[in-house]
Amino acid sequence: MSKRKLTRQQSHRIQRIQDERIARAGKREAAASALLESGELASEEEGLVIAHYGTQLDIEAVGGERAGEVFRCHLRANLEHLVTGDRVIWQAALKREEGRDAIGVVTALQPRQTLLVRPDPYGKLKPVAANIDCILLVIAPFPEPSALLVDRYLVACELTGIRPVILLNKSDLITPEAAPALDAMLAEYTAIGYEVRKISASTGQLEDLKALIGTQTVVFVGQSGVGKSSIINVLLPEAAQKVSSISDASKLGQHTTTTARLFHLPDGGDLIDSPGIREFGLWHVTEADLLTGYIEFAPFLGTCRFRNCAHREEPGCALKRAAESGEIAQARLQRFQVLRQNLERPVV
């Protein structure tokens, strides 16, 4: 599908954004170069990005005499966009002004094991977090969970090779009226092999979740208002994450987290809290990628009567036949078709 032609106003806006990015990169490079050229830097060492603030990063030293210390660092302009969870090479400034943060310069990015990305409103991929072992997809009775949104996250997990676990938070607030639909939704995911846990941050009983995290690096994702920050407050009270109640008018969560940040748990393991994401578009992936993301479809792919089968009303469609026989969930096939249509969304 051809891209939609940009209007003059859109072109000017894109150019302005590009100019602003170039200007920020220039300032960043100037600050980094000034430190590098001063000769007042310690030797290179390994570090971990624990937070991102515009053109600066919080880097935690991971070895040596500075292990555990956090430094506000500039970064070289030739580095790609860094995110929370990245492992880097950096240098600390030897001099520190009284009352000012310890500073340094990031000089290199170490190879990533995994990278979680999501498309921005312009259709470009935006990194969210790196080196994640497990994605904890949080849902709750309110705001009402969307199976389509859960599917989007699961497809993203499959395409990045990151193991997902579905967490139903606020389980103590499930009403008798809402229970059947929630149980049916969770059973659908359990049946195809996804791990599902029921928890409640309000009760403070999260031992099962602590054991699940273990020594892994995990990231919480999900709609705003499902309790991601509340869970972190229980796991790590000193994090002092802001908690916001559900809007009575919209029943949607209010955004409380403004930047992805990494926290160390007392019993081991790290967790990353990312800004609430109500929508998680997949229009950057191909139809083949989308099919791969629906893991239970795998045994039937390539067995349709027609090679270009759209898996709708075509005769001899293996996926349609599997849904009719109960080998795959009819609802999952229907949601696949919805997401498939969204792949055709034009780039703006």
C-alpha positions as CSV (number, residue, x, y, z in Angstrom):
1,M,0.0,0.0,0.0
2,S,1.5,3.4,-1.0
3,K,2.1,6.0,1.6
4,R,-0.3,8.9,1.9
5,K,1.2,12.2,0.5
6,L,2.1,14.6,3.2
7,T,0.6,18.1,3.3
8,R,2.8,21.1,3.4
9,Q,1.9,21.7,7.0
10,Q,2.9,18.1,7.9
11,S,6.1,18.4,6.0
12,H,7.0,21.6,7.9
13,R,6.1,20.0,11.2
14,I,8.3,16.9,10.5
15,Q,11.2,19.2,9.4
16,R,10.9,21.3,12.6
17,I,11.0,18.1,14.7
18,Q,14.1,17.0,12.8
19,D,15.8,20.4,13.3
20,E,15.0,20.3,17.0
21,R,16.5,16.8,17.3
22,I,19.7,17.9,15.5
23,A,20.0,20.9,17.8
24,R,19.6,18.7,20.9
25,A,22.2,16.2,19.5
26,G,24.6,19.1,19.0
27,K,24.2,20.3,22.6
28,R,24.6,16.8,23.8
29,E,27.8,16.2,21.8
30,A,29.1,19.6,23.0
31,A,28.6,18.7,26.6
32,A,30.1,15.2,26.2
33,S,33.0,16.5,24.2
34,A,33.8,19.1,26.8
35,L,34.1,16.5,29.4
36,L,36.1,14.1,27.2
37,E,38.5,16.8,26.1
38,S,39.0,18.1,29.7
39,G,41.0,15.0,30.5
40,E,39.3,14.9,33.9
41,L,37.6,11.5,33.4
42,A,38.2,8.2,35.1
43,S,38.9,5.1,33.0
44,E,36.1,3.3,31.1
45,E,33.9,0.9,33.0
46,E,30.6,-0.9,32.7
47,G,27.3,0.7,33.7
48,L,23.6,0.1,33.6
49,V,21.0,2.7,32.4
50,I,18.4,2.9,35.1
51,A,16.5,6.0,33.9
52,H,16.4,8.3,30.9
53,Y,15.8,12.1,31.1
54,G,15.8,13.7,27.7
55,T,19.4,14.2,26.7
56,Q,20.8,12.7,29.9
57,L,20.8,9.3,31.5
58,D,21.1,8.0,35.0
59,I,23.9,5.4,34.9
60,E,24.6,3.0,37.7
61,A,28.1,1.7,38.1
62,V,28.1,-2.1,38.1
63,G,31.6,-2.9,39.3
64,G,34.7,-1.6,41.0
65,E,34.8,0.8,43.8
66,R,31.8,2.8,42.5
67,A,29.5,-0.2,42.2
68,G,25.9,0.9,43.0
69,E,26.6,4.6,42.7
70,V,24.4,6.6,40.2
71,F,25.8,9.2,37.9
72,R,23.9,11.7,35.7
73,C,25.6,11.2,32.3
74,H,25.9,12.9,29.0
75,L,26.2,10.7,25.9
76,R,28.1,10.9,22.6
77,A,25.8,12.0,19.7
78,N,27.0,9.1,17.6
79,L,25.3,6.6,19.9
80,E,21.9,5.2,19.0
81,H,18.9,5.9,21.2
82,L,19.6,4.4,24.7
83,V,16.9,3.1,26.9
84,T,16.4,1.8,30.5
85,G,18.1,-1.6,30.9
86,D,20.9,-0.9,28.4
87,R,24.4,-1.9,29.4
88,V,26.9,0.7,28.5
89,I,30.6,1.7,28.7
90,W,31.0,5.1,30.5
91,Q,33.5,7.3,32.3
92,A,33.0,9.2,35.5
93,A,34.1,12.8,35.9
94,L,37.0,13.0,38.4
95,K,35.8,16.3,39.8
96,R,32.4,16.8,41.4
97,E,31.0,20.2,42.4
98,E,29.5,20.4,45.8
99,G,25.7,20.1,45.8
100,R,25.7,18.8,42.2
101,D,25.0,15.3,40.9
102,A,27.9,13.1,40.1
103,I,28.4,13.3,36.3
104,G,30.0,11.3,33.5
105,V,29.9,10.4,29.8
106,V,28.5,7.4,28.1
107,T,30.9,6.3,25.3
108,A,29.6,3.0,24.0
109,L,26.5,0.7,24.0
110,Q,27.1,-3.0,24.8
111,P,25.2,-5.7,22.7
112,R,21.5,-6.1,23.7
113,Q,20.0,-9.4,24.4
114,T,16.4,-8.2,23.9
115,L,14.8,-4.9,23.0
116,L,11.1,-4.0,23.5
117,V,9.8,-1.4,21.0
118,R,6.5,0.1,20.2
119,P,5.4,2.3,17.3
120,D,4.9,6.0,17.9
121,P,2.0,8.0,16.3
122,Y,4.1,8.5,13.2
123,G,4.6,4.8,12.6
124,K,8.3,4.7,13.7
125,L,9.5,2.3,16.2
126,K,10.4,3.7,19.6
127,P,12.6,1.6,22.0
128,V,11.0,1.2,25.5
129,A,13.4,-1.0,27.4
130,A,16.4,-3.4,26.8
131,N,17.7,-6.7,28.1
132,I,14.4,-7.9,29.5
133,D,13.9,-11.5,30.5
134,C,10.1,-11.4,31.1
135,I,7.2,-9.0,30.3
136,L,4.6,-8.9,33.0
137,L,1.4,-7.9,31.3
138,V,-0.9,-6.4,34.0
139,I,-4.7,-6.3,33.6
140,A,-7.4,-5.7,36.2
141,P,-11.2,-5.8,36.5
142,F,-11.2,-2.1,36.1
143,P,-10.4,-0.6,33.6
144,E,-12.1,-3.4,31.8
145,P,-9.5,-5.6,30.2
146,S,-9.4,-5.8,26.4
147,A,-8.5,-9.2,24.9
148,L,-7.5,-7.3,21.7
149,L,-5.0,-5.2,23.7
150,V,-3.7,-8.4,25.4
151,D,-3.2,-10.0,22.0
152,R,-1.2,-7.0,20.8
153,Y,1.2,-7.3,23.7
154,L,1.5,-11.0,23.2
155,V,2.3,-10.6,19.5
156,A,5.0,-8.0,20.4
157,C,6.4,-10.4,23.0
158,E,6.6,-13.3,20.4
159,L,8.3,-11.1,17.9
160,T,10.9,-9.9,20.3
161,G,11.5,-13.3,21.9
162,I,10.6,-12.1,25.4
163,R,8.6,-14.4,27.6
164,P,5.2,-12.9,28.7
165,V,3.3,-13.6,31.9
166,I,-0.3,-12.3,32.3
167,L,-1.0,-10.8,35.7
168,L,-4.6,-10.2,36.8
169,N,-4.2,-7.5,39.5
170,K,-6.9,-6.4,41.9
171,S,-8.2,-9.9,42.0
172,D,-9.9,-9.1,45.3
173,L,-12.2,-6.6,43.5
174,I,-13.6,-9.2,41.1
175,T,-17.4,-9.1,41.4
176,P,-19.5,-12.3,40.9
177,E,-21.0,-10.6,37.8
178,A,-17.5,-10.0,36.2
179,A,-15.9,-13.3,37.2
180,P,-17.2,-15.5,34.4
181,A,-16.0,-13.3,31.6
182,L,-12.6,-12.8,33.3
183,D,-12.2,-16.5,33.9
184,A,-13.1,-17.3,30.3
185,M,-10.6,-14.7,29.0
186,L,-7.8,-16.1,31.1
187,A,-8.7,-19.7,30.3
188,E,-8.3,-18.9,26.6
189,Y,-4.7,-17.8,27.1
190,T,-3.9,-20.6,29.5
191,A,-5.1,-23.1,26.9
192,I,-2.5,-22.0,24.4
193,G,0.3,-22.1,26.8
194,Y,0.6,-18.6,28.3
195,E,1.2,-18.3,32.1
196,V,-1.4,-16.5,34.0
197,R,-1.3,-15.3,37.7
198,K,-3.9,-13.7,39.9
199,I,-2.5,-11.1,42.4
200,S,-3.6,-8.2,44.4
201,A,-1.3,-5.3,45.3
202,S,-3.8,-4.0,47.8
203,T,-3.5,-7.1,50.0
204,G,0.3,-7.0,49.9
205,Q,0.5,-10.7,49.3
206,L,2.9,-10.9,46.4
207,E,5.2,-13.8,47.4
208,D,4.2,-15.7,44.3
209,L,5.1,-12.8,42.1
210,K,8.5,-12.4,43.9
211,A,9.3,-16.0,43.2
212,L,8.3,-15.6,39.6
213,I,10.6,-12.6,39.2
214,G,13.5,-14.3,40.9
215,T,16.8,-12.9,39.5
216,Q,15.3,-11.8,36.2
217,T,14.9,-8.3,34.7
218,V,11.2,-7.8,34.1
219,V,9.1,-5.0,32.8
220,F,5.5,-4.1,33.7
221,V,3.2,-3.1,30.8
222,G,-0.5,-2.6,30.5
223,Q,-3.2,0.1,30.5
224,S,-2.9,3.0,32.9
225,G,-4.8,2.4,36.1
226,V,-4.3,-1.4,36.3
227,G,-2.0,-1.0,39.3
228,K,1.6,-1.3,37.9
229,S,2.9,1.4,40.2
230,S,0.9,0.0,43.1
231,I,2.6,-3.4,42.6
232,I,6.0,-1.7,42.6
233,N,5.1,0.1,45.9
234,V,4.5,-3.3,47.5
235,L,7.6,-5.0,46.1
236,L,9.8,-2.0,46.7
237,P,8.2,0.6,49.0
238,E,11.1,3.0,48.9
239,A,10.5,3.5,45.1
240,A,7.7,5.8,46.2
241,Q,5.9,5.5,42.9
242,K,2.9,7.8,42.4
243,V,-0.4,6.1,42.4
244,S,-3.5,7.5,40.7
245,S,-7.1,6.4,41.1
246,I,-9.3,5.5,38.2
247,S,-11.2,8.4,36.6
248,D,-14.8,8.1,37.7
249,A,-15.9,9.8,34.5
250,S,-13.9,7.8,31.9
251,K,-13.1,4.6,33.8
252,L,-9.6,4.9,32.3
253,G,-6.4,5.2,34.3
254,Q,-4.6,8.4,34.6
255,H,-0.9,8.4,33.6
256,T,1.3,8.6,36.6
257,T,4.7,7.3,35.4
258,T,6.6,9.7,33.1
259,T,9.8,7.8,32.3
260,A,10.9,4.2,32.3
261,R,13.0,3.4,35.4
262,L,14.8,0.3,36.7
263,F,14.5,-0.8,40.3
264,H,16.5,-3.4,42.2
265,L,14.5,-5.8,44.4
266,P,15.8,-6.7,47.8
267,D,15.6,-10.4,47.1
268,G,17.3,-10.2,43.7
269,G,16.0,-9.4,40.3
270,D,15.3,-6.0,38.6
271,L,12.1,-4.5,37.4
272,I,11.4,-1.7,35.0
273,D,8.3,0.4,35.2
274,S,7.3,2.0,31.9
275,P,4.8,4.7,31.1
276,G,1.2,3.4,30.8
277,I,0.3,2.4,27.3
278,R,-3.4,2.2,26.5
279,E,-2.8,1.4,22.9
280,F,-0.1,-0.8,21.5
281,G,-0.3,-0.6,17.7
282,L,1.2,-3.3,15.5
283,W,0.9,-1.5,12.1
284,H,4.7,-1.7,11.7
285,V,4.7,-5.5,11.4
286,T,4.0,-7.6,8.4
287,E,1.1,-10.1,8.0
288,A,3.6,-12.9,8.3
289,D,4.8,-11.5,11.6
290,L,1.3,-11.2,12.9
291,L,0.6,-14.8,12.1
292,T,3.7,-15.8,13.9
293,G,2.6,-13.8,16.9
294,Y,-0.5,-16.1,17.2
295,I,1.4,-19.1,18.4
296,E,-1.5,-21.6,18.2
297,F,-1.8,-20.9,14.5
298,A,1.6,-22.4,13.7
299,P,0.5,-26.1,13.1
300,F,-2.0,-24.9,10.4
301,L,0.1,-22.3,8.5
302,G,0.9,-23.3,5.0
303,T,-1.9,-25.9,4.8
304,C,-4.7,-23.8,3.3
305,R,-5.9,-24.6,-0.1
306,F,-4.7,-21.3,-1.5
307,R,-1.3,-19.9,-0.9
308,N,-2.6,-16.3,-0.7
309,C,-5.4,-17.3,1.7
310,A,-6.6,-14.3,3.8
311,H,-8.2,-16.7,6.4
312,R,-11.6,-15.2,6.1
313,E,-14.2,-16.8,3.8
314,E,-11.8,-18.7,1.4
315,P,-12.7,-22.4,0.9
316,G,-10.2,-24.7,2.3
317,C,-8.8,-22.3,4.9
318,A,-7.0,-24.3,7.5
319,L,-7.4,-21.7,10.2
320,K,-11.1,-21.3,9.7
321,R,-11.5,-25.1,9.7
322,A,-9.4,-25.3,13.0
323,A,-11.6,-22.6,14.6
324,E,-14.8,-24.5,13.6
325,S,-13.4,-27.7,15.1
326,G,-12.3,-26.0,18.3
327,E,-8.6,-26.5,17.8
328,I,-8.1,-22.8,18.0
329,A,-10.4,-20.2,19.6
330,Q,-12.8,-18.6,17.2
331,A,-12.4,-15.3,19.2
332,R,-8.7,-15.3,18.7
333,L,-9.1,-15.8,14.9
334,Q,-11.6,-12.9,14.8
335,R,-9.2,-10.7,16.7
336,F,-6.4,-11.7,14.4
337,Q,-8.5,-10.4,11.5
338,V,-9.1,-7.1,13.3
339,L,-5.3,-6.6,13.8
340,R,-4.7,-7.7,10.3
341,Q,-6.9,-4.9,9.0
342,N,-5.0,-2.4,11.2
343,L,-1.8,-3.3,9.4
344,E,-3.1,-1.4,6.5
345,R,-3.3,1.8,8.5
346,P,-1.6,4.6,6.4
347,V,1.6,6.2,7.5
348,V,1.0,9.9,8.4
